[in-house]
Amino acid sequence: TFISSSTLTKAGKFAIREGLSPSQQWGPNATIDVSLYGSASTIALFPELQKSLMRAHKDLQTPAGEINHGLGSDLDYTQNGTWGVYHRVDLVPNYIQLVLRDFFWTNDQDYLIEMWPSIVKGLAYILNERDKDKDLMPDMEGIMCSYDNFPMYGLASYIQSQWLAAMAMTHQAAQLMNDHKTMDHAAEILEQGKKLMEEKLWNGSYYSLSNDVHGEHGVDDGILTDQLIGQWLAHQAGMDYLFPKEHIDKSLDAIMQHSYIEGFGLRNCSWPKYPQLFPIHESDLWVDQANTCWSGVELGFAALLLYEGKEAEALKVIKTVDERYRKAGLYWDHQEFGGHYYRPLSAWSIINGYLGLGVNNGSYRFSPKTGNNHFKVFFSYGNGMAYYNKLSNSKTQIEVISGKMLLRALVLDTEHMGATSPNVYVKGNKLNIDKRLDDHFWHLQLKSPIMVNEGEVIVIE
């Protein structure tokens, strides 16, 4: 799909078509909501291409600050609406998460400086144009997000979790930009958003699809598989938890209980009232998305399960997707809006989930999800590739096999590091580090950042 659906111009502009079949193209290029999933592979393997894609969106940002849905065939003009859906409320949160994740993965300071005004502008757009009740949260008013088949009203967990991830990232990036106004604003939004997420959407078992707090639609108790997609992005960027860990755990269990069907797959959304099949009854709903399995969502969700230590559940989902597509003879041609769909490139994040990998401006978080004391896992971190090599209960090596790794800090799960306070060595030299043990993680901060080159090894013991 990456090869088949890509466009790269002489000017260096890059995009991936949303969908592709032998007879036609489906959707625009670089649709930002689908990029939220598929670009997990692009930033890991081809970071310059991923940043090019985001620059194209930045260049077409509207004067008010809105981010367009997709790019036209020549990548130089916008293709905002797709099948009549315009002004999606998820596009700015999508954009902020992707730009800042890309920065955290590559540590490209010039890129952050270049893209920062568009982030500030996008933040203002949401608050000025898409927050009618002035609670600092984006308001859903029907069909206006990547799930463009069933409506959500008011606060929606899909939007809310992304908005909070975007604000957590913005708060950190604003500190680096010395933008105290935006930093304080993001902190205020984050605090308010977490409070509303728990008060208005948490129902004791999972986060409801939506809650029309000030309107007539009330609470929609749909169990959306993507209700915590913002936490998935936050994990990749090495951020802290956005929501209570026990609520995340319960939500993931509820999704598997209600929406996963053995031998079929993981549905996008289910409702307690309709455990078998949600009736598609509205005249303006043009396709069944709720009862459908989108493999890009399934595989991204499997990665989130891994990040949360639910390996057995993750493997169930992955295996079902694998068998379904092999049986259909379409293993390399995943279907959604056309074939060769972009969203399933979220599969790359499964590797990240197995390692509990988070990359944040030279800080690398590892929390492997295997009980073995000896294993070796390949991973890519944006600026290169490496092996995480667990040699024993108390010794681990990170072998840089291509590129370079800027190392500022390591955050390591104590379960895989043993109880002894670890030291870090490069080229046989013990590094000067500050150590802190916090919530079952060793935080090892280098007194001075170093560059670890191709062929060099970081030893932790």
Disulfide bonds with the S-S distance in Angstrom:
none
